[in-house]
Amino acid sequence: IHLSCLISQESLVEAPWNVKLPQCPSPEMSASQSIHVFSALPCLCKVELDQEKGLEMRKWVLSGILASEETYLSQLEALLIPMKPLKAAATTSQPMLTFQQIETIFFKVPELHEIHKDFYEALLPRVQDWSHQQCVGDLFQKLASQLGVYRAFVDNYKVAVETADKCCQANAQFAEISENLIVKSTKDSDCSSSTALLYRPVDRVTRSMLVLHDLLKHTPSSHPDFPLLQDALRISQNFLSSINEEITPRRQSMTVKKGENRQLLRDRFMVELVEGSRKLRHVFLFTDLLLCTKLKKQAAGKGQQYDCKWYIPLADLTFQTIDDCESTPIPLVQDEEIDAMKIKISQFKNEIQREKRTTKGQKVIERLRKKLSEQESLLLLMSPNMAFRVANRNGKGFTFLISSDYERAEWREIIREQQKKCDFSLTSLELQMLTNSCVKLQTVHTIPMTMNKEDDESSGLYGFLNVIVHSASGLKHSLNLYCSLEVDSFGYFVNKAKTRVYRDSTEPNWNEEFEIELEGSQTLRLLCYDKCCTKTKQSREEGETSDKIVAKGQLKLDPQTLQSKDWQRTVISMNGIEVKLSVKFTSREFSLKRMPSRKQSGVFGVKINTVTKRERSKVPLIVRQCVEEIERRGMEEVGIYRVSGVATDIQALKASFDSNNKDVSVMMREMDVNAIAGTLKLYFRELPEPLFTDELYPNFAGGIALSDSVAKESCMLNLLLSLPEPNLVTFLFLLDHLKRVAENESVNKMSFHNLATVFGPTLLRPSEKDSKTPTSSQPISLNDSWSLEVMSQVQVLLYFLQLESIPTPDSKRQSLLFSTEV
């Protein structure tokens, strides 16, 4: 066998790292020598072949790099296409995006494009004119030295993505541009969104390092490129390790002792009750433990850090009710205090909008933002009152305060599910490492406040949501089922309505309609309960109920979908159970519009003086009958006047009163007391002119704002006595009733403030010309102005409820208060 059969002499000579091989054996060699030489030939030949193959692989690797560089450059170009026209539009009176938004979204993209364009244009001719001696290491070394631009891009990446998303949601034109640039750039790629396209430079850093690995693998150590490529790889690795948390997808797990993964399941900001005080905590639920942390105050130049307050292994965690533990009573915050916080929040938001229009007060805006943040933090700290208790194996308990049974059920479900499969082991060092890692692991970065929303984000819906709860299906066993409805407002959820209990059925059919007031609401929640016969007074006070949650789900209140005035049918699916709903939204300006009276018969929508003259009474019969029935059996009903009644029952009562049906009192005895309360509220709301009259409304709003208590009392009482006689007598009759309702506050949970919140906007309302209610052409931010107006109405009624007595001149007292006709 001759060596020339295996590899040509020319190729051996051409190789710059040629290994000197022995010549063909001479006839003089001994047999043993010949055998030794020939046995070495295949090994030497294999080295040469491997090196030849490696050099050929270098060309293929570099060809692949060129192809990916072409794709990457096209993606960067796609990002840059809209930048110039957007900048040009930003100088006009109707900019699509602000200069700040453009700079944020496209930060460092032009520089990255220039760097890679230079790299591509330098690499292409070298690959086209390829030989094994060709060097490219210097190009990779130069590219690695420019990674500082990537550092700046990565630091800005999260903000850029958030800004792009918000701009797409707020501006249909920009969303269309974003879609078009994705289509143009994705013929050979898998970008499915503008944010995915923005991720490309981030992704490029990790890919470049992998390519350098491949290139080095196929470059012999004696090749001139080898040290240059090694240097480029070292620079890239150092850079990558310094920004690893930012450029890789957020790590949702950590390795524990046994090599298993400790994954983060959820994290939330929550309020913990500690020795009677409310403390804001960030709570992390992992696959094997519950960790309660406190965010440290941020020192200058330092990032976020957490302190571990306590943790419980899930295997040792139990849930407690008030009966299971000696718990500290929950310090309840007065409704007036909560309302005062809401007023301040609306005032600060109003002032910020006013300052923005002046474009001169950036420092003032920052100061107002700080005050707004303080008030919103305080509201979130003080508003929740529902206890969620957990304990460790030694019985030591910890109490969180939340606003909704929905959240409590969510925590319990996810923990119970995880307890079936968790295994635990944690050293003190691992605990410290885990706490430190929470900064990287957290999914909730900000307290859920309106302060953290951009101006172009939706502030939610304001108005009335009519909800019909039709039926439920998918139940495996007969249950005594009822549904509870919650909506969010000012960052927390409030229970708004409850269906009747449908007993012993697998297919309950309620078909009950409710009218729910929305105040910046974005989500409707539905909870299905199986009614239990026993309920302790203690647990009732704590928000605990022995009724079992069977299913829960929620519906996002999309303004676009709900713009139609027609009913929208929907289904909420929950663990195999489906509840059918119909929803219809009425905007605030439309729902509060007073309709002029066009009829003389009936009582709804008819002027109060017309009704009292016809009935020859001081107080309309409908008001007296509803009040009497509520005082007979509704004084201890939890949430009387606040909880919605069934809309169909209310409409039936309305029709009976309008037709002067003699059997209306019999109907009322058979109806749910909340429907009667709803009928009374509807009567006042449909008056062509509010009880406190259009003429006097501005004066009442001005009087309540007076700071001098003596002046305020004089003004408010004089205004009250200026009301027309039927209005005044009816109001005093209603006022006495509401005071009696509040006497049962410990049971019915209806304080003066709660009652004022329900009735204030119904009894007092500005005329259309004086109203600050936003119209469809006005910006959504004016909802804060409306909120302030509503709160002023609440304050007026609250003032009269809190007065021990209302002194009136003798003549008025005789004619009004002691009339036998009332």
VOGU-3710 file (C-alpha; in Angstrom, 3 decimals, decimal comma):
1> ihlsclisqe> 0,000/0,000/0,000  1,484/3,342/-1,059  0,951/6,583/0,901  0,010/8,333/-2,321  -3,094/6,179/-2,425  -4,255/7,777/0,836  -3,253/11,406/0,543  -1,539/13,415/-2,157  1,927/14,787/-1,651  0,698/18,222/-2,859
11> slveapwnvk> -1,768/18,503/-0,002  0,925/17,655/2,500  3,247/20,290/1,100  0,491/22,933/1,028  -0,523/22,479/4,645  1,114/25,294/6,657  1,234/23,104/9,761  2,674/20,144/7,770  3,767/17,195/9,899  6,990/15,689/8,439
21> lpqcpspems> 6,268/12,110/7,395  8,916/9,439/6,652  9,565/8,722/2,945  8,405/5,514/1,335  10,362/2,572/2,763  13,548/1,610/0,946  14,285/-1,928/-0,100  17,177/-1,923/2,359  14,853/-1,732/5,362  14,298/-4,821/7,362
31> asqsihvfsa> 10,881/-6,466/7,391  10,284/-5,424/10,972  11,217/-1,799/10,172  8,887/-1,813/7,174  6,004/-3,095/9,236  6,643/-0,419/11,908  6,694/2,412/9,389  3,558/1,273/7,558  1,682/0,789/10,827  2,254/4,502/11,652
41> lpclckveld> 0,966/5,735/8,323  -2,803/5,388/8,943  -2,519/7,425/12,249  -0,516/10,203/10,633  -2,890/10,247/7,712  -5,918/10,479/10,052  -4,426/13,617/11,721  -4,017/15,240/8,334  -7,536/14,291/7,299  -9,053/15,627/10,538
51> qekglemrkw> -7,225/18,922/10,114  -8,329/19,136/6,500  -11,904/18,388/7,511  -11,710/20,991/10,334  -10,479/23,664/7,939  -13,323/22,863/5,569  -15,760/23,075/8,529  -14,435/26,578/9,307  -15,677/27,713/5,921  -19,112/26,164/6,527
61> vlsgilasee> -19,363/27,731/10,007  -18,441/31,133/8,574  -20,936/30,695/5,719  -23,591/30,034/8,351  -22,519/33,168/10,236  -22,878/35,249/7,065  -26,376/33,875/6,457  -27,476/34,607/10,037  -25,866/38,074/9,844  -27,969/38,812/6,748
71> tylsqleall> -31,140/37,816/8,630  -30,086/39,794/11,699  -29,326/42,909/9,638  -32,740/42,659/7,952  -34,381/42,471/11,393  -32,467/45,538/12,596  -33,389/47,348/9,377  -37,047/46,413/9,933  -36,848/48,061/13,353  -35,271/51,173/11,820
81> ipmkplkaaa> -37,753/51,585/8,916  -40,412/53,449/10,959  -37,946/55,417/13,092  -37,379/58,349/10,691  -41,059/58,977/9,851  -41,964/58,653/13,535  -39,339/61,258/14,423  -40,629/63,535/11,679  -44,212/63,119/12,929  -43,066/63,911/16,483
91> ttsqpmltfq> -42,323/67,497/15,385  -45,923/68,029/14,188  -49,007/69,005/16,181  -50,293/65,408/16,083  -47,353/63,137/16,897  -47,880/59,383/16,833  -45,202/58,925/19,540  -43,235/61,401/21,626  -39,489/61,879/21,072  -38,921/60,217/24,442
101> qietiffkvp> -40,923/57,130/23,432  -39,077/56,880/20,087  -35,683/57,173/21,784  -36,663/54,525/24,332  -38,006/51,976/21,806  -35,155/52,346/19,274  -32,341/52,934/21,778  -28,929/51,851/20,327  -30,551/50,007/17,377  -28,871/52,308/14,741
111> elheihkdfy> -25,467/51,762/16,397  -25,957/47,971/16,457  -26,935/48,042/12,791  -23,767/49,987/11,897  -21,508/47,593/13,856  -22,950/44,466/12,226  -23,079/46,011/8,768  -19,320/46,745/8,998  -18,671/43,214/10,303  -20,710/41,600/7,511
121> eallprvqdw> -19,116/43,706/4,756  -15,618/42,820/6,026  -16,332/39,098/6,463  -18,120/38,471/3,143  -15,113/38,998/0,761  -12,848/36,876/2,975  -15,227/33,919/2,852  -15,765/34,370/-0,888  -11,956/34,334/-1,414  -11,511/31,348/0,889
131> shqqcvgdlf> -8,343/29,400/1,540  -7,199/27,454/4,549  -4,750/30,238/5,421  -7,541/32,857/5,469  -7,818/34,740/8,820  -11,016/36,153/10,322  -10,113/36,287/14,028  -9,405/40,019/13,908  -13,008/40,707/12,802  -14,448/38,708/15,693
141> qklasqlgvy> -12,045/40,387/18,101  -13,215/43,827/16,904  -16,873/42,760/17,176  -16,310/41,560/20,764  -14,632/44,859/21,684  -17,869/46,708/20,728  -20,091/44,742/23,140  -20,444/47,881/25,275  -23,196/48,996/22,885  -25,028/45,745/23,707
151> rafvdnykva> -24,590/46,510/27,406  -26,491/49,789/26,942  -29,142/48,059/24,799  -29,709/45,311/27,381  -30,012/47,818/30,233  -32,766/49,575/28,284  -34,394/46,418/26,867  -37,164/45,909/29,453  -38,264/49,556/29,310  -38,162/49,477/25,488
161> vetadkccqa> -40,443/46,422/25,350  -42,920/47,855/27,870  -43,009/51,181/26,011  -43,542/49,459/22,630  -46,398/47,341/24,059  -48,110/50,347/25,622  -47,762/52,413/22,445  -49,274/49,569/20,369  -52,246/49,362/22,737  -52,757/53,132/22,844
171> naqfaeisen> -52,182/53,943/19,181  -53,797/51,892/16,405  -51,546/53,489/13,761  -48,376/52,479/15,590  -49,799/48,984/16,162  -50,357/48,695/12,381  -46,806/49,903/11,671  -45,524/47,382/14,187  -47,446/44,576/12,445  -46,167/45,604/9,009
181> livkstkdsd> -42,525/45,692/10,085  -42,948/42,218/11,648  -44,321/40,847/8,349  -41,423/42,364/6,395  -38,823/40,988/8,770  -40,212/37,510/9,363  -40,041/35,835/5,985  -37,128/33,758/7,276  -37,589/34,178/11,006  -40,085/33,430/13,744
191> cssstallyr> -40,792/36,895/15,184  -44,432/37,008/16,180  -44,512/40,474/17,760  -42,649/43,754/17,822  -41,293/42,820/21,256  -40,004/39,528/19,822  -38,237/41,577/17,154  -36,753/43,805/19,844  -35,415/40,668/21,541  -33,217/39,839/18,545
201> pvdrvtrsml> -30,184/41,946/19,623  -30,444/40,420/23,110  -30,612/36,923/21,627  -27,689/37,725/19,296  -25,220/38,015/22,193  -25,737/34,423/23,321  -25,736/33,106/19,735  -22,428/34,882/18,946  -20,728/33,111/21,813  -21,962/29,708/20,580
211> vlhdllkhtp> -20,641/30,507/17,087  -17,214/31,395/18,532  -17,171/28,033/20,297  -17,873/26,261/16,976  -15,242/28,274/15,129  -12,566/27,554/17,748  -13,465/23,871/17,743  -12,598/23,645/14,032  -9,532/25,903/14,150  -6,199/24,144/14,799
221> sshpdfpllq> -4,232/25,617/17,713  -1,346/26,410/15,358  -3,552/28,537/13,071  -2,963/32,331/13,389  -6,714/32,792/14,077  -6,678/30,619/17,182  -5,395/33,217/19,769  -7,611/35,971/18,267  -10,726/33,818/18,464  -9,812/32,773/22,009
231> dalrisqnfl> -9,548/36,443/22,997  -12,914/37,263/21,377  -14,533/34,325/23,216  -13,022/35,422/26,557  -14,388/38,977/26,111  -17,814/37,612/25,149  -17,954/35,215/28,107  -17,013/37,948/30,591  -19,634/40,239/29,090  -22,277/37,538/29,093
241> ssineeitpr> -21,706/36,575/32,724  -21,990/40,242/33,771  -25,456/40,643/32,239  -26,765/37,092/32,413  -29,860/38,031/34,438  -30,962/40,597/31,861  -30,381/38,764/28,563  -31,658/35,311/29,410  -35,358/34,679/30,044  -36,207/35,250/33,711
251> rqsmtvkkge> -35,172/32,229/35,739  -38,165/30,690/37,394  -36,267/28,014/39,279  -33,244/27,252/41,426  -31,540/23,915/41,900  -31,909/22,402/45,367  -29,791/19,742/47,080  -31,251/16,699/45,375  -30,890/18,223/41,931  -34,625/18,976/41,707
261> nrqllrdrfm> -35,938/22,370/40,711  -37,401/24,833/43,216  -39,754/26,798/41,018  -41,511/30,065/41,692  -45,274/29,512/41,384  -46,491/33,038/42,157  -45,530/36,207/43,992  -47,712/39,083/45,212  -47,584/42,219/47,320  -49,709/41,510/50,407
271> velvegsrkl> -50,582/43,154/53,719  -49,443/41,253/56,828  -50,937/41,894/60,243  -48,062/42,089/62,738  -48,954/42,769/66,381  -51,984/44,801/65,339  -50,100/46,804/62,671  -50,403/46,492/58,908  -47,138/45,824/57,041  -46,589/45,639/53,282
281> rhvflftdll> -44,854/42,388/52,282  -43,755/40,695/49,062  -44,767/37,037/49,336  -43,158/34,316/47,170  -44,715/30,877/46,794  -42,222/28,228/45,632  -42,852/24,568/44,886  -41,759/23,626/48,415  -42,100/26,702/50,642  -43,896/29,994/51,284
291> lctklkkqaa> -41,446/32,880/51,733  -42,490/36,233/53,213  -40,086/39,085/52,467  -39,791/42,799/52,970  -38,292/45,050/50,311  -35,325/46,905/51,791  -35,022/50,643/51,360  -32,934/51,232/48,260  -29,545/52,807/48,926  -28,082/55,149/46,322
301> gkgqqydckw> -26,506/53,216/43,464  -27,700/49,831/44,734  -30,351/47,556/43,289  -33,388/46,071/45,018  -32,819/43,751/47,957  -35,150/41,664/50,094  -35,112/40,704/53,763  -36,595/37,343/54,734  -39,234/37,886/57,468  -40,265/34,223/57,764
311> yipladltfq> -40,875/31,076/55,731  -42,927/27,886/56,087  -42,183/24,607/54,253  -45,372/23,684/52,375  -45,260/20,222/53,963  -45,694/21,910/57,372  -48,154/24,633/56,341  -51,747/24,596/57,601  -54,623/27,036/57,107  -56,299/28,532/60,157
321> tiddcestpi> -59,717/30,036/60,781  -60,481/32,409/63,632  -61,720/29,425/65,659  -58,363/27,621/65,336  -56,165/30,305/66,839  -55,865/33,090/69,348  -55,681/35,848/66,793  -55,269/39,573/67,116  -58,496/41,311/66,085  -58,216/43,052/62,734
331> plvqdeeida> -57,900/46,819/63,220  -60,690/48,108/60,993  -60,160/51,411/59,232  -63,159/53,732/59,216  -64,896/54,158/55,860  -64,492/57,922/56,202  -60,707/57,500/56,296  -60,737/55,274/53,210  -62,932/57,811/51,433  -60,606/60,665/52,417
341> mkikisqfkn> -57,709/58,747/50,814  -59,725/58,275/47,616  -60,552/61,989/47,524  -56,865/62,892/47,869  -55,897/60,383/45,156  -58,443/61,907/42,750  -57,300/65,438/43,647  -53,613/64,630/43,046  -54,401/62,953/39,723  -56,448/65,979/38,706
351> eiqrekrttk> -53,634/68,358/39,642  -51,078/66,262/37,714  -53,248/66,443/34,580  -53,612/70,203/35,020  -49,838/70,662/35,401  -49,180/68,530/32,318  -51,329/70,854/30,251  -49,223/73,828/31,336  -45,973/71,991/30,304  -44,002/74,134/32,741
361> gqkvierlrk> -44,099/72,280/36,015  -41,987/69,106/35,825  -40,766/69,547/39,415  -44,306/70,214/40,558  -45,488/67,049/38,753  -42,779/64,958/40,420  -43,787/66,328/43,814  -47,454/65,544/43,116  -46,539/62,045/41,895  -44,731/61,410/45,156
371> klseqeslll> -47,787/62,507/47,166  -50,038/60,387/44,938  -47,791/57,369/45,476  -47,932/57,850/49,251  -51,742/58,026/49,252  -52,171/55,003/46,978  -49,739/52,965/49,081  -51,669/53,955/52,192  -54,995/53,001/50,590  -53,679/49,578/49,564
381> lmspnmafrv> -52,318/49,058/53,045  -55,520/50,100/54,831  -58,320/48,806/52,569  -58,156/44,963/52,879  -59,997/43,471/55,872  -60,410/39,771/55,035  -58,095/37,466/56,986  -55,982/34,777/55,313  -54,200/32,796/58,048  -51,393/30,272/57,715
391> anrngkgftf> -49,406/28,444/60,395  -46,285/26,290/60,657  -45,988/22,833/62,276  -45,457/24,408/65,735  -48,775/26,240/65,458  -47,213/29,698/65,022  -49,663/31,636/62,888  -49,271/34,474/60,407  -52,133/36,636/59,156  -52,461/38,359/55,792
401> lissdyerae> -55,244/40,807/54,996  -56,791/40,609/51,527  -59,803/42,231/49,913  -61,451/39,263/48,242  -62,500/35,689/48,941  -61,393/34,988/45,364  -57,735/35,708/46,221  -57,917/33,698/49,437  -59,305/30,709/47,532  -56,569/31,061/44,876
411> wreiireqqk> -53,787/30,902/47,472  -55,352/27,919/49,232  -55,905/25,973/46,011  -52,387/26,377/44,662  -50,788/25,558/48,052  -52,965/22,462/48,608  -52,178/21,185/45,122  -48,459/21,643/45,690  -48,529/20,011/49,143  -49,375/16,685/47,460
421> kcdfsltsle> -45,975/16,535/45,750  -43,510/18,764/47,608  -40,287/17,715/49,307  -38,310/20,159/51,421  -34,731/20,879/52,379  -33,202/24,312/53,076  -30,033/25,379/54,869  -29,560/28,889/56,276  -27,127/29,661/53,453  -29,628/28,456/50,855
431> lqmltnscvk> -32,313/30,616/52,498  -30,083/33,675/52,127  -29,348/32,793/48,492  -33,041/32,230/47,813  -33,992/35,578/49,351  -31,306/37,325/47,297  -32,552/35,623/44,131  -36,087/36,969/44,658  -35,088/40,210/42,930  -34,448/38,215/39,734
441> lqtvhtipmt> -37,330/35,779/40,203  -40,122/38,255/40,979  -42,899/38,551/38,409  -44,718/41,411/40,175  -42,381/44,402/40,151  -44,630/47,225/41,319  -47,443/47,671/43,794  -50,676/47,619/41,719  -51,428/51,333/41,814  -52,734/53,788/39,210
451> mnkeddessg> -49,529/55,702/39,932  -47,628/52,944/38,099  -49,777/53,226/34,980  -48,884/55,379/32,013  -51,301/58,134/30,979  -52,306/56,196/27,890  -53,268/53,093/29,863  -56,958/52,480/30,426  -58,146/53,665/33,817  -61,071/51,255/33,677
461> lygflnvivh> -64,802/51,671/33,206  -66,973/54,241/34,974  -70,721/53,714/34,922  -73,118/50,816/35,442  -72,735/47,169/34,456  -75,926/45,170/34,160  -75,235/41,468/34,677  -77,716/38,638/34,180  -76,597/35,392/35,843  -78,476/32,828/33,756
471> sasglkhsln> -77,500/29,295/34,778  -74,733/26,857/35,684  -73,902/23,473/34,202  -71,292/20,772/34,741  -72,049/20,100/38,419  -71,442/16,463/39,343  -73,626/16,512/42,471  -76,729/18,377/43,584  -75,767/21,505/45,506  -77,373/24,507/47,169
481> lycslevdsf> -75,595/26,916/44,834  -75,398/30,710/44,756  -73,087/33,134/42,947  -71,287/36,205/44,258  -70,085/39,035/41,974  -67,048/41,247/42,671  -65,501/44,173/40,781  -62,260/46,065/41,321  -62,019/49,719/42,312  -58,971/51,741/43,417
491> gyfvnkaktr> -56,763/48,633/43,258  -58,858/46,203/45,340  -62,001/44,088/44,887  -65,432/44,683/46,430  -68,392/42,295/46,622  -71,301/43,860/44,712  -74,100/41,310/44,282  -75,284/37,836/45,196  -77,831/35,509/43,572  -80,427/33,620/45,544
501> vyrdstepnw> -79,595/30,074/46,670  -80,774/27,524/44,096  -81,378/24,469/46,205  -80,602/20,808/45,570  -79,852/20,965/41,855  -77,129/20,047/39,353  -78,412/22,640/36,851  -79,349/25,828/38,723  -81,302/28,401/36,707  -81,208/31,813/38,361
511> neefeieleg> -81,886/34,238/35,486  -81,286/37,116/37,894  -80,202/40,559/36,755  -78,045/42,939/38,796  -76,946/46,515/38,265  -73,383/47,059/39,473  -71,753/50,464/39,734  -68,238/50,580/38,268  -65,582/52,997/39,448  -62,507/52,540/37,275
521> sqtlrllcyd> -63,214/48,798/37,110  -61,372/46,413/34,781  -62,429/42,937/35,989  -65,639/41,180/37,007  -65,143/38,165/39,275  -67,620/35,361/39,841  -67,548/32,975/42,814  -69,898/29,966/43,139  -70,656/28,787/46,698  -72,362/25,716/48,092
531> kcctktkqsr> -74,601/27,092/50,861  -73,964/25,680/54,329  -76,634/25,953/57,006  -74,319/26,930/59,871  -72,281/30,090/60,166  -70,638/31,443/63,300  -70,905/35,097/64,178  -67,146/35,351/64,691  -66,231/33,973/61,312  -68,826/36,225/59,713
541> eegetsdkiv> -67,145/39,282/61,180  -63,778/38,168/59,811  -65,124/37,617/56,317  -64,909/33,853/56,854  -67,840/31,775/55,733  -68,554/28,114/56,166  -70,041/28,107/52,651  -67,704/26,193/50,353  -66,305/27,759/47,179  -67,158/25,358/44,371
551> akgqlkldpq> -65,753/27,363/41,449  -64,394/30,790/40,603  -63,559/32,693/37,460  -63,275/36,178/36,072  -64,140/38,288/33,053  -61,993/41,149/31,758  -64,142/44,234/31,169  -62,947/45,292/27,733  -64,131/48,842/26,866  -64,129/48,046/23,124
561> tlqskdwqrt> -66,347/44,960/23,530  -68,729/46,695/25,932  -69,144/49,862/23,830  -72,242/48,357/22,228  -75,442/49,116/24,112  -76,668/45,590/23,384  -76,423/42,646/25,752  -73,244/40,570/25,355  -73,620/36,867/26,153  -70,603/35,113/27,659
571> vismngievk> -69,637/31,956/29,529  -67,195/31,712/32,432  -65,633/28,239/32,535  -64,269/27,064/35,897  -62,916/23,541/36,502  -65,569/21,863/34,359  -68,361/24,131/35,642  -69,777/26,725/33,255  -71,815/29,763/34,280  -73,705/31,622/31,537
581> lsvkftsref> -73,891/35,412/31,835  -75,151/38,382/29,860  -73,539/41,782/30,415  -74,397/45,295/29,273  -72,485/48,463/30,107  -73,957/51,944/30,433  -71,437/54,769/30,598  -71,629/57,166/33,513  -72,673/60,189/31,481  -75,548/58,256/29,884
591> slkrmpsrkq> -76,733/56,469/33,027  -76,900/59,656/35,072  -78,698/61,696/32,458  -81,979/63,080/33,837  -84,906/62,428/31,544  -87,521/65,195/31,398  -90,908/64,156/32,768  -93,396/63,468/29,960  -96,020/61,557/31,915  -98,442/62,450/34,654
601> sgvfgvkint> -99,486/58,917/35,607  -97,358/56,518/37,650  -94,598/57,515/40,049  -91,255/56,676/38,397  -89,857/59,547/36,332  -92,571/61,901/37,560  -91,833/65,097/39,515  -92,104/64,558/43,252  -94,515/67,478/43,774  -96,843/66,010/41,104
611> vtkrerskvp> -96,907/62,645/42,914  -97,467/64,131/46,399  -100,288/66,372/45,132  -101,980/63,434/43,424  -101,625/61,236/46,520  -102,394/64,135/48,923  -99,404/63,227/51,051  -96,178/64,871/52,128  -94,037/61,794/51,268  -94,671/59,631/48,175
621> livrqcveei> -96,374/56,339/48,979  -93,600/54,328/47,294  -91,013/55,800/49,685  -93,123/55,075/52,756  -93,988/51,500/51,725  -90,404/50,554/50,831  -89,070/52,033/54,083  -91,701/50,239/56,169  -90,938/46,855/54,579  -87,176/47,294/55,004
631> errgmeevgi> -87,615/48,309/58,645  -89,853/45,275/59,178  -87,340/42,657/57,985  -84,228/44,199/56,456  -82,513/46,087/59,262  -80,082/43,219/59,953  -79,517/42,295/56,301  -75,768/42,491/55,594  -75,098/45,201/53,004  -78,695/46,473/52,836
641> yrvsgvatdi> -78,836/49,192/50,109  -75,272/48,298/49,029  -75,881/44,764/47,733  -77,792/44,798/44,435  -81,258/43,338/44,282  -82,469/41,165/41,414  -83,211/43,535/38,524  -86,263/41,582/37,321  -87,850/41,836/40,797  -87,098/45,565/40,887
651> qalkasfdsn> -88,697/46,060/37,464  -91,764/44,082/38,584  -92,163/46,318/41,649  -91,638/49,418/39,510  -94,429/48,317/37,156  -96,747/47,619/40,111  -96,165/51,042/41,678  -96,598/52,755/38,304  -99,908/50,969/37,672  -101,065/51,643/41,251
661> nkdvsvmmre> -101,462/47,916/41,854  -103,299/47,374/45,144  -101,420/44,107/45,716  -97,990/45,748/45,712  -97,651/45,337/49,504  -98,297/41,570/49,123  -95,663/41,380/46,364  -93,144/43,152/48,584  -93,571/40,662/51,419  -92,645/37,797/49,087
671> mdvnaiagtl> -89,618/39,497/47,526  -86,007/39,601/48,621  -85,448/42,676/50,765  -82,553/43,792/48,531  -84,995/44,125/45,623  -87,131/46,479/47,732  -84,064/48,535/48,651  -83,143/48,614/44,940  -86,631/49,828/44,023  -86,351/52,745/46,477
681> klyfrelpep> -82,937/53,736/45,065  -84,282/53,465/41,501  -87,200/55,772/42,339  -84,857/58,522/43,518  -82,493/57,985/40,604  -85,253/58,312/38,011  -86,658/61,555/39,388  -86,620/64,170/36,578  -84,869/66,479/39,048  -82,846/65,245/42,011
691> lftdelypnf> -84,227/65,614/45,515  -81,747/68,395/46,341  -82,711/70,231/43,078  -80,590/71,453/40,171  -80,783/75,035/41,404  -79,400/74,389/44,894  -76,877/71,674/44,021  -73,902/74,042/43,379  -74,596/75,771/46,712  -74,606/72,449/48,625
701> aggialsdsv> -71,299/71,491/46,921  -69,817/74,854/47,904  -71,172/74,737/51,470  -69,690/71,322/52,256  -66,255/72,599/51,181  -66,262/75,374/53,817  -63,559/74,871/56,439  -65,193/76,912/59,226  -67,580/74,554/61,038  -69,983/77,299/62,206
711> akescmlnll> -70,242/78,815/58,740  -70,677/75,344/57,246  -73,545/74,437/59,608  -75,335/77,716/59,001  -74,950/77,432/55,248  -75,960/73,741/55,005  -79,052/74,090/57,218  -80,272/77,212/55,424  -79,853/75,477/52,087  -81,698/72,405/53,325
721> lslpepnlvt> -84,647/74,490/54,531  -84,710/76,228/51,149  -85,743/73,003/49,432  -89,342/72,753/48,141  -91,642/71,317/50,783  -92,179/67,817/49,264  -88,426/67,466/48,720  -87,569/68,544/52,257  -90,150/66,359/54,001  -89,260/63,312/51,909
731> flflldhlkr> -85,560/63,842/52,641  -86,114/64,173/56,399  -88,262/61,017/56,349  -85,534/59,120/54,485  -82,820/60,585/56,741  -84,507/59,290/59,901  -84,804/55,848/58,298  -81,119/55,759/57,266  -80,089/56,694/60,803  -82,082/53,754/62,127
741> vaenesvnkm> -80,388/51,461/59,584  -76,968/52,673/60,793  -77,905/51,852/64,397  -77,602/48,192/63,329  -74,169/48,688/61,763  -72,570/45,944/63,886  -74,822/43,430/62,097  -75,677/44,927/58,685  -72,248/46,554/58,126  -73,910/49,753/56,885
751> sfhnlatvfg> -72,310/52,776/58,524  -73,325/56,389/57,930  -70,546/56,548/55,395  -71,664/53,438/53,510  -75,220/54,772/53,337  -74,001/58,185/52,175  -71,932/56,483/49,471  -75,028/54,660/48,194  -77,536/57,533/48,389  -75,375/60,670/47,971
761> ptllrpsekd> -74,985/60,520/44,158  -78,680/59,559/43,875  -80,114/62,446/45,899  -77,643/65,102/44,733  -76,714/65,506/41,122  -75,688/68,479/38,986  -77,762/69,597/36,051  -76,318/68,723/32,646  -74,907/72,220/32,085  -73,078/72,176/35,445
771> sktptssqpi> -71,903/68,563/35,281  -68,216/67,731/34,991  -69,071/64,262/33,745  -66,775/63,372/30,844  -68,370/63,012/27,440  -67,124/60,652/24,803  -65,077/63,463/23,257  -63,368/64,315/26,527  -60,235/62,554/27,796  -60,716/59,646/30,145
781> slndswslev> -58,656/61,390/32,841  -61,660/63,596/33,575  -63,162/60,599/35,364  -61,091/61,829/38,313  -63,026/65,110/38,207  -66,229/63,117/38,262  -64,950/61,042/41,204  -64,322/64,250/43,132  -67,858/65,393/42,345  -69,327/62,094/43,554
791> msqvqvllyf> -67,289/62,285/46,746  -68,600/65,797/47,336  -72,170/64,433/47,020  -71,323/61,691/49,522  -69,935/64,272/51,949  -73,134/66,376/51,810  -75,371/63,448/52,786  -72,860/62,249/55,365  -72,917/65,702/56,968  -76,691/65,546/57,514
801> lqlesiptpd> -76,549/61,933/58,730  -73,985/62,888/61,360  -76,008/65,839/62,662  -77,787/64,768/65,851  -80,809/66,847/64,987  -81,832/69,331/62,341  -83,146/72,519/63,978  -85,897/74,213/61,995  -87,954/77,368/62,633  -91,183/76,687/64,543
811> skrqsllfst> -93,388/77,421/61,549  -91,505/74,914/59,413  -91,367/72,376/62,222  -95,157/72,521/62,657  -95,983/72,359/58,975  -93,377/69,788/57,994  -92,423/67,483/60,802  -95,704/67,034/62,637  -98,059/66,633/59,738  -100,372/63,650/60,264
821> ev> -100,276/63,055/56,525  -96,607/61,972/56,584
//
